[in-house]
Amino acid sequence: MPEEPLFAGAFMCERVLRETDGANSAIRIVDRVRSVGIGLEPPEVMPPLALRLALVMGVYGHRAERTGARPRNTPCPRVSDVR
């Protein structure tokens, strides 16, 4: 039975560019979104906020080599454990 893929990380950004060498570049990473009401009386319910964002997720199989700052013997959380 194959093991589940492992979750490496995720973030949202304005767009993802595919470079000529095959690498992906995340442009303008989003860490917060604000919606502001204008006027003397705030609305009871804020109107919907329309955004176009890309979700970038990193997952890898159990046989992939890990790189980065995480210690080699420290496992990443499984995809099913991330909420």
mmCIF file as gemmi writes it, N, C-alpha and C atoms, coordinates in Angstrom:
data_model
loop_
_atom_site.group_PDB
_atom_site.id
_atom_site.type_symbol
_atom_site.label_atom_id
_atom_site.label_alt_id
_atom_site.label_comp_id
_atom_site.label_asym_id
_atom_site.label_entity_id
_atom_site.label_seq_id
_atom_site.pdbx_PDB_ins_code
_atom_site.Cartn_x
_atom_site.Cartn_y
_atom_site.Cartn_z
_atom_site.occupancy
_atom_site.B_iso_or_equiv
_atom_site.pdbx_formal_charge
_atom_site.auth_seq_id
_atom_site.auth_asym_id
_atom_site.pdbx_PDB_model_num
ATOM 1 N N . MET Axp A 1 ? 0.842 -1.182 0 1 0 ? 1 A 1
ATOM 2 C CA . MET Axp A 1 ? 0 0 0 1 0 ? 1 A 1
ATOM 3 C C . MET Axp A 1 ? 0.889 1.247 0 1 0 ? 1 A 1
ATOM 4 N N . PRO Axp A 2 ? 0.702 2.168 -0.954 1 0 ? 2 A 1
ATOM 5 C CA . PRO Axp A 2 ? 1.558 3.367 -0.993 1 0 ? 2 A 1
ATOM 6 C C . PRO Axp A 2 ? 1.281 4.294 0.174 1 0 ? 2 A 1
ATOM 7 N N . GLU Axp A 3 ? 2.326 4.958 0.633 1 0 ? 3 A 1
ATOM 8 C CA . GLU Axp A 3 ? 2.164 5.922 1.719 1 0 ? 3 A 1
ATOM 9 C C . GLU Axp A 3 ? 1.564 7.21 1.177 1 0 ? 3 A 1
ATOM 10 N N . GLU Axp A 4 ? 0.933 7.984 2.066 1 0 ? 4 A 1
ATOM 11 C CA . GLU Axp A 4 ? 0.36 9.27 1.671 1 0 ? 4 A 1
ATOM 12 C C . GLU Axp A 4 ? 1.475 10.252 1.351 1 0 ? 4 A 1
ATOM 13 N N . PRO Axp A 5 ? 1.193 11.232 0.474 1 0 ? 5 A 1
ATOM 14 C CA . PRO Axp A 5 ? 2.205 12.272 0.254 1 0 ? 5 A 1
ATOM 15 C C . PRO Axp A 5 ? 2.375 13.115 1.513 1 0 ? 5 A 1
ATOM 16 N N . LEU Axp A 6 ? 3.526 13.706 1.679 1 0 ? 6 A 1
ATOM 17 C CA . LEU Axp A 6 ? 3.819 14.537 2.836 1 0 ? 6 A 1
ATOM 18 C C . LEU Axp A 6 ? 3.649 16.005 2.479 1 0 ? 6 A 1
ATOM 19 N N . PHE Axp A 7 ? 3.108 16.777 3.409 1 0 ? 7 A 1
ATOM 20 C CA . PHE Axp A 7 ? 2.84 18.191 3.201 1 0 ? 7 A 1
ATOM 21 C C . PHE Axp A 7 ? 4.079 19.002 3.565 1 0 ? 7 A 1
ATOM 22 N N . ALA Axp A 8 ? 4.552 19.861 2.66 1 0 ? 8 A 1
ATOM 23 C CA . ALA Axp A 8 ? 5.738 20.671 2.917 1 0 ? 8 A 1
ATOM 24 C C . ALA Axp A 8 ? 5.372 22.104 3.288 1 0 ? 8 A 1
ATOM 25 N N . GLY Axp A 9 ? 4.286 22.66 2.741 1 0 ? 9 A 1
ATOM 26 C CA . GLY Axp A 9 ? 3.897 24.035 3.044 1 0 ? 9 A 1
ATOM 27 C C . GLY Axp A 9 ? 2.89 24.546 2.029 1 0 ? 9 A 1
ATOM 28 N N . ALA Axp A 10 ? 2.288 25.697 2.345 1 0 ? 10 A 1
ATOM 29 C CA . ALA Axp A 10 ? 1.313 26.308 1.441 1 0 ? 10 A 1
ATOM 30 C C . ALA Axp A 10 ? 1.243 27.807 1.708 1 0 ? 10 A 1
ATOM 31 N N . PHE Axp A 11 ? 0.925 28.561 0.676 1 0 ? 11 A 1
ATOM 32 C CA . PHE Axp A 11 ? 0.691 29.993 0.805 1 0 ? 11 A 1
ATOM 33 C C . PHE Axp A 11 ? -0.121 30.478 -0.381 1 0 ? 11 A 1
ATOM 34 N N . MET Axp A 12 ? -0.663 31.697 -0.27 1 0 ? 12 A 1
ATOM 35 C CA . MET Axp A 12 ? -1.411 32.314 -1.364 1 0 ? 12 A 1
ATOM 36 C C . MET Axp A 12 ? -0.6 33.472 -1.924 1 0 ? 12 A 1
ATOM 37 N N . CYS Axp A 13 ? -0.741 33.716 -3.217 1 0 ? 13 A 1
ATOM 38 C CA . CYS Axp A 13 ? -0.038 34.82 -3.86 1 0 ? 13 A 1
ATOM 39 C C . CYS Axp A 13 ? -0.901 35.356 -4.999 1 0 ? 13 A 1
ATOM 40 N N . GLU Axp A 14 ? -0.5 36.517 -5.535 1 0 ? 14 A 1
ATOM 41 C CA . GLU Axp A 14 ? -1.262 37.114 -6.628 1 0 ? 14 A 1
ATOM 42 C C . GLU Axp A 14 ? -1.183 36.29 -7.896 1 0 ? 14 A 1
ATOM 43 N N . ARG Axp A 15 ? 0.012 35.809 -8.224 1 0 ? 15 A 1
ATOM 44 C CA . ARG Axp A 15 ? 0.149 34.976 -9.421 1 0 ? 15 A 1
ATOM 45 C C . ARG Axp A 15 ? 1.4 34.129 -9.335 1 0 ? 15 A 1
ATOM 46 N N . VAL Axp A 16 ? 1.43 33.081 -10.139 1 0 ? 16 A 1
ATOM 47 C CA . VAL Axp A 16 ? 2.59 32.202 -10.229 1 0 ? 16 A 1
ATOM 48 C C . VAL Axp A 16 ? 3.076 32.242 -11.676 1 0 ? 16 A 1
ATOM 49 N N . LEU Axp A 17 ? 4.348 32.572 -11.856 1 0 ? 17 A 1
ATOM 50 C CA . LEU Axp A 17 ? 4.938 32.619 -13.194 1 0 ? 17 A 1
ATOM 51 C C . LEU Axp A 17 ? 5.733 31.349 -13.443 1 0 ? 17 A 1
ATOM 52 N N . ARG Axp A 18 ? 5.608 30.801 -14.64 1 0 ? 18 A 1
ATOM 53 C CA . ARG Axp A 18 ? 6.418 29.651 -15.055 1 0 ? 18 A 1
ATOM 54 C C . ARG Axp A 18 ? 7.579 30.205 -15.867 1 0 ? 18 A 1
ATOM 55 N N . GLU Axp A 19 ? 8.791 30.126 -15.324 1 0 ? 19 A 1
ATOM 56 C CA . GLU Axp A 19 ? 9.976 30.676 -15.972 1 0 ? 19 A 1
ATOM 57 C C . GLU Axp A 19 ? 10.413 29.796 -17.134 1 0 ? 19 A 1
ATOM 58 N N . THR Axp A 20 ? 11.264 30.323 -18.002 1 0 ? 20 A 1
ATOM 59 C CA . THR Axp A 20 ? 11.714 29.577 -19.182 1 0 ? 20 A 1
ATOM 60 C C . THR Axp A 20 ? 12.535 28.352 -18.809 1 0 ? 20 A 1
ATOM 61 N N . ASP Axp A 21 ? 13.182 28.371 -17.635 1 0 ? 21 A 1
ATOM 62 C CA . ASP Axp A 21 ? 13.962 27.212 -17.205 1 0 ? 21 A 1
ATOM 63 C C . ASP Axp A 21 ? 13.114 26.178 -16.467 1 0 ? 21 A 1
ATOM 64 N N . GLY Axp A 22 ? 11.783 26.407 -16.394 1 0 ? 22 A 1
ATOM 65 C CA . GLY Axp A 22 ? 10.88 25.45 -15.747 1 0 ? 22 A 1
ATOM 66 C C . GLY Axp A 22 ? 10.593 25.744 -14.288 1 0 ? 22 A 1
ATOM 67 N N . ALA Axp A 23 ? 11.283 26.707 -13.706 1 0 ? 23 A 1
ATOM 68 C CA . ALA Axp A 23 ? 11.057 27.047 -12.298 1 0 ? 23 A 1
ATOM 69 C C . ALA Axp A 23 ? 9.809 27.913 -12.159 1 0 ? 23 A 1
ATOM 70 N N . ASN Axp A 24 ? 9.13 27.775 -11.033 1 0 ? 24 A 1
ATOM 71 C CA . ASN Axp A 24 ? 7.968 28.602 -10.733 1 0 ? 24 A 1
ATOM 72 C C . ASN Axp A 24 ? 8.379 29.754 -9.822 1 0 ? 24 A 1
ATOM 73 N N . SER Axp A 25 ? 7.793 30.939 -10.062 1 0 ? 25 A 1
ATOM 74 C CA . SER Axp A 25 ? 8.031 32.107 -9.217 1 0 ? 25 A 1
ATOM 75 C C . SER Axp A 25 ? 6.7 32.595 -8.668 1 0 ? 25 A 1
ATOM 76 N N . ALA Axp A 26 ? 6.582 32.685 -7.349 1 0 ? 26 A 1
ATOM 77 C CA . ALA Axp A 26 ? 5.377 33.205 -6.705 1 0 ? 26 A 1
ATOM 78 C C . ALA Axp A 26 ? 5.522 34.718 -6.579 1 0 ? 26 A 1
ATOM 79 N N . ILE Axp A 27 ? 4.55 35.455 -7.107 1 0 ? 27 A 1
ATOM 80 C CA . ILE Axp A 27 ? 4.607 36.912 -7.135 1 0 ? 27 A 1
ATOM 81 C C . ILE Axp A 27 ? 3.629 37.477 -6.11 1 0 ? 27 A 1
ATOM 82 N N . ARG Axp A 28 ? 4.111 38.38 -5.261 1 0 ? 28 A 1
ATOM 83 C CA . ARG Axp A 28 ? 3.338 39.087 -4.239 1 0 ? 28 A 1
ATOM 84 C C . ARG Axp A 28 ? 2.588 38.125 -3.318 1 0 ? 28 A 1
ATOM 85 N N . ILE Axp A 29 ? 3.311 37.514 -2.414 1 0 ? 29 A 1
ATOM 86 C CA . ILE Axp A 29 ? 2.722 36.582 -1.45 1 0 ? 29 A 1
ATOM 87 C C . ILE Axp A 29 ? 1.787 37.347 -0.52 1 0 ? 29 A 1
ATOM 88 N N . VAL Axp A 30 ? 0.598 36.783 -0.294 1 0 ? 30 A 1
ATOM 89 C CA . VAL Axp A 30 ? -0.457 37.44 0.489 1 0 ? 30 A 1
ATOM 90 C C . VAL Axp A 30 ? -0.47 36.851 1.891 1 0 ? 30 A 1
ATOM 91 N N . ASP Axp A 31 ? -0.349 37.72 2.909 1 0 ? 31 A 1
ATOM 92 C CA . ASP Axp A 31 ? -0.451 37.244 4.281 1 0 ? 31 A 1
ATOM 93 C C . ASP Axp A 31 ? -1.668 37.823 4.989 1 0 ? 31 A 1
ATOM 94 N N . ARG Axp A 32 ? -2.337 38.802 4.367 1 0 ? 32 A 1
ATOM 95 C CA . ARG Axp A 32 ? -3.508 39.402 5.009 1 0 ? 32 A 1
ATOM 96 C C . ARG Axp A 32 ? -4.353 40.073 3.929 1 0 ? 32 A 1
ATOM 97 N N . VAL Axp A 33 ? -5.673 40.012 4.105 1 0 ? 33 A 1
ATOM 98 C CA . VAL Axp A 33 ? -6.619 40.667 3.201 1 0 ? 33 A 1
ATOM 99 C C . VAL Axp A 33 ? -7.558 41.506 4.055 1 0 ? 33 A 1
ATOM 100 N N . ARG Axp A 34 ? -7.717 42.784 3.692 1 0 ? 34 A 1
ATOM 101 C CA . ARG Axp A 34 ? -8.608 43.672 4.454 1 0 ? 34 A 1
ATOM 102 C C . ARG Axp A 34 ? -9.72 44.161 3.556 1 0 ? 34 A 1
ATOM 103 N N . SER Axp A 35 ? -10.909 44.286 4.134 1 0 ? 35 A 1
ATOM 104 C CA . SER Axp A 35 ? -12.056 44.88 3.461 1 0 ? 35 A 1
ATOM 105 C C . SER Axp A 35 ? -12.52 46.034 4.34 1 0 ? 35 A 1
ATOM 106 N N . VAL Axp A 36 ? -12.638 47.226 3.758 1 0 ? 36 A 1
ATOM 107 C CA . VAL Axp A 36 ? -12.953 48.423 4.527 1 0 ? 36 A 1
ATOM 108 C C . VAL Axp A 36 ? -14.284 48.992 4.058 1 0 ? 36 A 1
ATOM 109 N N . GLY Axp A 37 ? -15.166 49.286 5.001 1 0 ? 37 A 1
ATOM 110 C CA . GLY Axp A 37 ? -16.424 49.954 4.69 1 0 ? 37 A 1
ATOM 111 C C . GLY Axp A 37 ? -16.237 51.465 4.764 1 0 ? 37 A 1
ATOM 112 N N . ILE Axp A 38 ? -16.856 52.204 3.847 1 0 ? 38 A 1
ATOM 113 C CA . ILE Axp A 38 ? -16.722 53.662 3.812 1 0 ? 38 A 1
ATOM 114 C C . ILE Axp A 38 ? -18.074 54.281 4.149 1 0 ? 38 A 1
ATOM 115 N N . GLY Axp A 39 ? -18.075 55.278 5 1 0 ? 39 A 1
ATOM 116 C CA . GLY Axp A 39 ? -19.3 55.975 5.365 1 0 ? 39 A 1
ATOM 117 C C . GLY Axp A 39 ? -19.433 56.118 6.865 1 0 ? 39 A 1
ATOM 118 N N . LEU Axp A 40 ? -20.497 56.813 7.281 1 0 ? 40 A 1
ATOM 119 C CA . LEU Axp A 40 ? -20.714 57.054 8.703 1 0 ? 40 A 1
ATOM 120 C C . LEU Axp A 40 ? -21.266 55.829 9.419 1 0 ? 40 A 1
ATOM 121 N N . GLU Axp A 41 ? -22.112 55.078 8.765 1 0 ? 41 A 1
ATOM 122 C CA . GLU Axp A 41 ? -22.708 53.876 9.357 1 0 ? 41 A 1
ATOM 123 C C . GLU Axp A 41 ? -22.103 52.629 8.721 1 0 ? 41 A 1
ATOM 124 N N . PRO Axp A 42 ? -21.452 51.797 9.506 1 0 ? 42 A 1
ATOM 125 C CA . PRO Axp A 42 ? -20.92 50.559 8.921 1 0 ? 42 A 1
ATOM 126 C C . PRO Axp A 42 ? -22.062 49.614 8.56 1 0 ? 42 A 1
ATOM 127 N N . PRO Axp A 43 ? -21.935 48.864 7.479 1 0 ? 43 A 1
ATOM 128 C CA . PRO Axp A 43 ? -22.987 47.915 7.112 1 0 ? 43 A 1
ATOM 129 C C . PRO Axp A 43 ? -23.068 46.773 8.124 1 0 ? 43 A 1
ATOM 130 N N . GLU Axp A 44 ? -24.264 46.217 8.296 1 0 ? 44 A 1
ATOM 131 C CA . GLU Axp A 44 ? -24.423 45.067 9.195 1 0 ? 44 A 1
ATOM 132 C C . GLU Axp A 44 ? -23.64 43.869 8.683 1 0 ? 44 A 1
ATOM 133 N N . VAL Axp A 45 ? -23.671 43.685 7.372 1 0 ? 45 A 1
ATOM 134 C CA . VAL Axp A 45 ? -22.941 42.582 6.742 1 0 ? 45 A 1
ATOM 135 C C . VAL Axp A 45 ? -22.067 43.189 5.647 1 0 ? 45 A 1
ATOM 136 N N . MET Axp A 46 ? -20.793 42.889 5.718 1 0 ? 46 A 1
ATOM 137 C CA . MET Axp A 46 ? -19.887 43.397 4.685 1 0 ? 46 A 1
ATOM 138 C C . MET Axp A 46 ? -20.189 42.72 3.353 1 0 ? 46 A 1
ATOM 139 N N . PRO Axp A 47 ? -20.122 43.471 2.252 1 0 ? 47 A 1
ATOM 140 C CA . PRO Axp A 47 ? -20.351 42.846 0.94 1 0 ? 47 A 1
ATOM 141 C C . PRO Axp A 47 ? -19.232 41.859 0.624 1 0 ? 47 A 1
ATOM 142 N N . PRO Axp A 48 ? -19.521 40.902 -0.26 1 0 ? 48 A 1
ATOM 143 C CA . PRO Axp A 48 ? -18.486 39.922 -0.633 1 0 ? 48 A 1
ATOM 144 C C . PRO Axp A 48 ? -17.259 40.61 -1.22 1 0 ? 48 A 1
ATOM 145 N N . LEU Axp A 49 ? -16.126 40.029 -0.992 1 0 ? 49 A 1
ATOM 146 C CA . LEU Axp A 49 ? -14.863 40.559 -1.483 1 0 ? 49 A 1
ATOM 147 C C . LEU Axp A 49 ? -14.357 39.64 -2.589 1 0 ? 49 A 1
ATOM 148 N N . ALA Axp A 50 ? -14.253 40.168 -3.803 1 0 ? 50 A 1
ATOM 149 C CA . ALA Axp A 50 ? -13.806 39.362 -4.943 1 0 ? 50 A 1
ATOM 150 C C . ALA Axp A 50 ? -12.29 39.483 -5.091 1 0 ? 50 A 1
ATOM 151 N N . LEU Axp A 51 ? -11.603 38.366 -4.978 1 0 ? 51 A 1
ATOM 152 C CA . LEU Axp A 51 ? -10.148 38.324 -5.118 1 0 ? 51 A 1
ATOM 153 C C . LEU Axp A 51 ? -9.764 37.215 -6.082 1 0 ? 51 A 1
ATOM 154 N N . ARG Axp A 52 ? -8.69 37.43 -6.795 1 0 ? 52 A 1
ATOM 155 C CA . ARG Axp A 52 ? -8.129 36.362 -7.626 1 0 ? 52 A 1
ATOM 156 C C . ARG Axp A 52 ? -6.74 36.066 -7.082 1 0 ? 52 A 1
ATOM 157 N N . LEU Axp A 53 ? -6.609 34.941 -6.386 1 0 ? 53 A 1
ATOM 158 C CA . LEU Axp A 53 ? -5.354 34.544 -5.771 1 0 ? 53 A 1
ATOM 159 C C . LEU Axp A 53 ? -5 33.13 -6.208 1 0 ? 53 A 1
ATOM 160 N N . ALA Axp A 54 ? -3.725 32.825 -6.163 1 0 ? 54 A 1
ATOM 161 C CA . ALA Axp A 54 ? -3.254 31.468 -6.451 1 0 ? 54 A 1
ATOM 162 C C . ALA Axp A 54 ? -2.855 30.807 -5.138 1 0 ? 54 A 1
ATOM 163 N N . LEU Axp A 55 ? -3.21 29.557 -4.977 1 0 ? 55 A 1
ATOM 164 C CA . LEU Axp A 55 ? -2.801 28.77 -3.818 1 0 ? 55 A 1
ATOM 165 C C . LEU Axp A 55 ? -1.629 27.889 -4.249 1 0 ? 55 A 1
ATOM 166 N N . VAL Axp A 56 ? -0.496 28.041 -3.58 1 0 ? 56 A 1
ATOM 167 C CA . VAL Axp A 56 ? 0.7 27.258 -3.882 1 0 ? 56 A 1
ATOM 168 C C . VAL Axp A 56 ? 0.901 26.276 -2.74 1 0 ? 56 A 1
ATOM 169 N N . MET Axp A 57 ? 0.941 24.991 -3.066 1 0 ? 57 A 1
ATOM 170 C CA . MET Axp A 57 ? 1.135 23.95 -2.05 1 0 ? 57 A 1
ATOM 171 C C . MET Axp A 57 ? 2.33 23.096 -2.435 1 0 ? 57 A 1
ATOM 172 N N . GLY Axp A 58 ? 3.089 22.712 -1.437 1 0 ? 58 A 1
ATOM 173 C CA . GLY Axp A 58 ? 4.215 21.817 -1.663 1 0 ? 58 A 1
ATOM 174 C C . GLY Axp A 58 ? 3.961 20.481 -1 1 0 ? 58 A 1
ATOM 175 N N . VAL Axp A 59 ? 3.942 19.432 -1.787 1 0 ? 59 A 1
ATOM 176 C CA . VAL Axp A 59 ? 3.812 18.066 -1.268 1 0 ? 59 A 1
ATOM 177 C C . VAL Axp A 59 ? 4.862 17.207 -1.959 1 0 ? 59 A 1
ATOM 178 N N . TYR Axp A 60 ? 5.252 16.145 -1.317 1 0 ? 60 A 1
ATOM 179 C CA . TYR Axp A 60 ? 6.202 15.236 -1.933 1 0 ? 60 A 1
ATOM 180 C C . TYR Axp A 60 ? 5.931 13.823 -1.449 1 0 ? 60 A 1
ATOM 181 N N . GLY Axp A 61 ? 6.397 12.863 -2.217 1 0 ? 61 A 1
ATOM 182 C CA . GLY Axp A 61 ? 6.217 11.466 -1.868 1 0 ? 61 A 1
ATOM 183 C C . GLY Axp A 61 ? 7.182 11.043 -0.777 1 0 ? 61 A 1
ATOM 184 N N . HIS Axp A 62 ? 6.954 9.876 -0.219 1 0 ? 62 A 1
ATOM 185 C CA . HIS Axp A 62 ? 7.762 9.418 0.906 1 0 ? 62 A 1
ATOM 186 C C . HIS Axp A 62 ? 9.199 9.09 0.511 1 0 ? 62 A 1
ATOM 187 N N . ARG Axp A 63 ? 9.501 8.953 -0.763 1 0 ? 63 A 1
ATOM 188 C CA . ARG Axp A 63 ? 10.863 8.639 -1.187 1 0 ? 63 A 1
ATOM 189 C C . ARG Axp A 63 ? 11.637 9.861 -1.652 1 0 ? 63 A 1
ATOM 190 N N . ALA Axp A 64 ? 11.03 11.029 -1.641 1 0 ? 64 A 1
ATOM 191 C CA . ALA Axp A 64 ? 11.716 12.239 -2.102 1 0 ? 64 A 1
ATOM 192 C C . ALA Axp A 64 ? 12.76 12.687 -1.093 1 0 ? 64 A 1
ATOM 193 N N . GLU Axp A 65 ? 13.81 13.298 -1.589 1 0 ? 65 A 1
ATOM 194 C CA . GLU Axp A 65 ? 14.828 13.883 -0.715 1 0 ? 65 A 1
ATOM 195 C C . GLU Axp A 65 ? 14.321 15.213 -0.198 1 0 ? 65 A 1
ATOM 196 N N . ARG Axp A 66 ? 14.486 15.46 1.09 1 0 ? 66 A 1
ATOM 197 C CA . ARG Axp A 66 ? 14.075 16.736 1.67 1 0 ? 66 A 1
ATOM 198 C C . ARG Axp A 66 ? 15.254 17.694 1.638 1 0 ? 66 A 1
ATOM 199 N N . THR Axp A 67 ? 14.949 18.961 1.359 1 0 ? 67 A 1
ATOM 200 C CA . THR Axp A 67 ? 15.965 19.998 1.433 1 0 ? 67 A 1
ATOM 201 C C . THR Axp A 67 ? 15.406 21.137 2.257 1 0 ? 67 A 1
ATOM 202 N N . GLY Axp A 68 ? 16.258 22 2.792 1 0 ? 68 A 1
ATOM 203 C CA . GLY Axp A 68 ? 15.777 23.143 3.547 1 0 ? 68 A 1
ATOM 204 C C . GLY Axp A 68 ? 16.288 23.124 4.973 1 0 ? 68 A 1
ATOM 205 N N . ALA Axp A 69 ? 15.668 23.935 5.811 1 0 ? 69 A 1
ATOM 206 C CA . ALA Axp A 69 ? 16.141 24.139 7.174 1 0 ? 69 A 1
ATOM 207 C C . ALA Axp A 69 ? 15.653 23.081 8.161 1 0 ? 69 A 1
ATOM 208 N N . ARG Axp A 70 ? 14.677 22.265 7.778 1 0 ? 70 A 1
ATOM 209 C CA . ARG Axp A 70 ? 14.149 21.252 8.692 1 0 ? 70 A 1
ATOM 210 C C . ARG Axp A 70 ? 15.216 20.19 8.961 1 0 ? 70 A 1
ATOM 211 N N . PRO Axp A 71 ? 15.449 19.825 10.233 1 0 ? 71 A 1
ATOM 212 C CA . PRO Axp A 71 ? 16.419 18.772 10.538 1 0 ? 71 A 1
ATOM 213 C C . PRO Axp A 71 ? 16.069 17.482 9.819 1 0 ? 71 A 1
ATOM 214 N N . ARG Axp A 72 ? 17.063 16.753 9.393 1 0 ? 72 A 1
ATOM 215 C CA . ARG Axp A 72 ? 16.86 15.578 8.545 1 0 ? 72 A 1
ATOM 216 C C . ARG Axp A 72 ? 15.962 14.518 9.179 1 0 ? 72 A 1
ATOM 217 N N . ASN Axp A 73 ? 16.016 14.31 10.471 1 0 ? 73 A 1
ATOM 218 C CA . ASN Axp A 73 ? 15.22 13.252 11.111 1 0 ? 73 A 1
ATOM 219 C C . ASN Axp A 73 ? 13.872 13.734 11.625 1 0 ? 73 A 1
ATOM 220 N N . THR Axp A 74 ? 13.473 14.967 11.312 1 0 ? 74 A 1
ATOM 221 C CA . THR Axp A 74 ? 12.188 15.501 11.748 1 0 ? 74 A 1
ATOM 222 C C . THR Axp A 74 ? 11.176 15.358 10.616 1 0 ? 74 A 1
ATOM 223 N N . PRO Axp A 75 ? 10.145 14.537 10.776 1 0 ? 75 A 1
ATOM 224 C CA . PRO Axp A 75 ? 9.183 14.359 9.679 1 0 ? 75 A 1
ATOM 225 C C . PRO Axp A 75 ? 8.28 15.573 9.515 1 0 ? 75 A 1
ATOM 226 N N . CYS Axp A 76 ? 7.871 15.825 8.285 1 0 ? 76 A 1
ATOM 227 C CA . CYS Axp A 76 ? 6.869 16.86 8.005 1 0 ? 76 A 1
ATOM 228 C C . CYS Axp A 76 ? 5.495 16.271 8.329 1 0 ? 76 A 1
ATOM 229 N N . PRO Axp A 77 ? 4.494 17.119 8.615 1 0 ? 77 A 1
ATOM 230 C CA . PRO Axp A 77 ? 3.155 16.58 8.884 1 0 ? 77 A 1
ATOM 231 C C . PRO Axp A 77 ? 2.554 15.983 7.618 1 0 ? 77 A 1
ATOM 232 N N . ARG Axp A 78 ? 1.736 14.965 7.775 1 0 ? 78 A 1
ATOM 233 C CA . ARG Axp A 78 ? 1.049 14.363 6.641 1 0 ? 78 A 1
ATOM 234 C C . ARG Axp A 78 ? -0.07 15.294 6.178 1 0 ? 78 A 1
ATOM 235 N N . VAL Axp A 79 ? -0.439 15.181 4.898 1 0 ? 79 A 1
ATOM 236 C CA . VAL Axp A 79 ? -1.477 16.007 4.326 1 0 ? 79 A 1
ATOM 237 C C . VAL Axp A 79 ? -2.777 15.854 5.116 1 0 ? 79 A 1
ATOM 238 N N . SER Axp A 80 ? -3.104 14.632 5.533 1 0 ? 80 A 1
ATOM 239 C CA . SER Axp A 80 ? -4.349 14.393 6.253 1 0 ? 80 A 1
ATOM 240 C C . SER Axp A 80 ? -4.351 15.019 7.651 1 0 ? 80 A 1
ATOM 241 N N . ASP Axp A 81 ? -3.147 15.341 8.208 1 0 ? 81 A 1
ATOM 242 C CA . ASP Axp A 81 ? -3.077 15.93 9.547 1 0 ? 81 A 1
ATOM 243 C C . ASP Axp A 81 ? -3.179 17.446 9.533 1 0 ? 81 A 1
ATOM 244 N N . VAL Axp A 82 ? -3.04 18.083 8.37 1 0 ? 82 A 1
ATOM 245 C CA . VAL Axp A 82 ? -3.089 19.542 8.268 1 0 ? 82 A 1
ATOM 246 C C . VAL Axp A 82 ? -4.532 19.986 8.178 1 0 ? 82 A 1
ATOM 247 N N . ARG Axp A 83 ? -4.925 20.922 9.012 1 0 ? 83 A 1
ATOM 248 C CA . ARG Axp A 83 ? -6.317 21.381 8.992 1 0 ? 83 A 1
ATOM 249 C C . ARG Axp A 83 ? -6.359 22.842 8.673 1 0 ? 83 A 1
